[in-house]
């Protein structure tokens, strides 16, 4: 039989020297050159673990040690072995407890009297692989949990039936002012102004009835301090902890809307100015053009010339007034977007100065 | 029995334009003494009281007048039996596409003129089908 060439590093925590020699022999029966570390007590095991750390790949643990045993022992060893599987070795008398050890975090258990080289080796390999899988899974879960909890946009999950918050992220806590604990006692009704509830429930019924997955809704939300904000909520259907739920990403667009309104208002004024410019200005201008044609083309008497020149002067003045008026109106628009005592326009200009902030 | 000939009216609240138009019309040999009105109401009154003063009436009408606009004038003219003997030329200092479209809905409206209306323009109107026979 060919021996496993991998130099496994194994910690055997066993106080009975006879049992240890047996285990050592069994391991050498299948592995060419293992590094077998031996601890006879819990304290010794702890020292070895501190010294070797993550070099150790597997731990075999006897249940009865001189300085610790039972539940306590398992819990402690499992806690210290973050990346290693802990395989419990036990005698007949502890058999029932061995099963319990699995719930305490042990990876596997072996009855010493039933154990042989093959089962020991198999247990080693199997549990190492299993531990690796478990760790990858945990990492993945942590990653996805972080995506939700650390997302810079407020996010939450609510139960479609009861409307209760099932989970909220840090950004939601910060933005709405409620702690996660407070949220867990609330429903999504509680972050809306009372008068919008009817419409909200109508929308939820519609979504459920038509099995809608992805939806985008703009509505008014209410923070803990009473401030009302305009929110663009992107939601999706999700099954969360076995319950039909919806996940929501809340985009506060209050400022954006104010800004758009200000721009539209400004555009309206600019359109007015353009209209005024074309229509009102042209009247005296047309007059001037007509009067100049008269002087050029027609036989004009001296008195008439005087009248025409007077008309020209009046028309020119009229145009001047109109142009001044246009300039004033344009300045009014500039004035509105400068720093003034109007807090709304201050927001508008501050945004304009900040430049574009990336949208979620 | 209506009198022979053409009567020309200028309806405009801008007295300077009326001054210019009179001179241009004379120079174009269109008319020597056009009737002038500063508002549409008095012009309407004239038409209502003197429908037989001429065979045909030519009216240069300003669109933007206060109180009684060129549109109000047109609406009233279209209700008169006299309307078949009237040619209206709408005059404006600034052409608006929607104004042009609206003007086209009035059959009495014969042309849309942009201020300043020059001598040549007035002269060209004499060639129009409805007016040719008077020149």
Boltz contact constraints between the chains, C-beta under 6 A:
constraints:
  - contact:
      token1: [A, 278]
      token2: [B, 94]
      max_distance: 6.0
  - contact:
      token1: [A, 279]
      token2: [B, 94]
      max_distance: 6.0
  - contact:
      token1: [A, 282]
      token2: [B, 93]
      max_distance: 6.0
  - contact:
      token1: [A, 282]
      token2: [B, 94]
      max_distance: 6.0
  - contact:
      token1: [A, 283]
      token2: [B, 93]
      max_distance: 6.0
  - contact:
      token1: [A, 286]
      token2: [B, 93]
      max_distance: 6.0
  - contact:
      token1: [A, 286]
      token2: [B, 115]
      max_distance: 6.0
  - contact:
      token1: [A, 286]
      token2: [B, 116]
      max_distance: 6.0
  - contact:
      token1: [A, 287]
      token2: [B, 16]
      max_distance: 6.0
  - contact:
      token1: [A, 289]
      token2: [B, 116]
      max_distance: 6.0
  - contact:
      token1: [A, 290]
      token2: [B, 20]
      max_distance: 6.0
  - contact:
      token1: [A, 290]
      token2: [B, 116]
      max_distance: 6.0
  - contact:
      token1: [A, 294]
      token2: [B, 23]
      max_distance: 6.0
  - contact:
      token1: [A, 298]
      token2: [B, 23]
      max_distance: 6.0
  - contact:
      token1: [A, 298]
      token2: [B, 27]
      max_distance: 6.0
  - contact:
      token1: [A, 311]
      token2: [B, 16]
      max_distance: 6.0
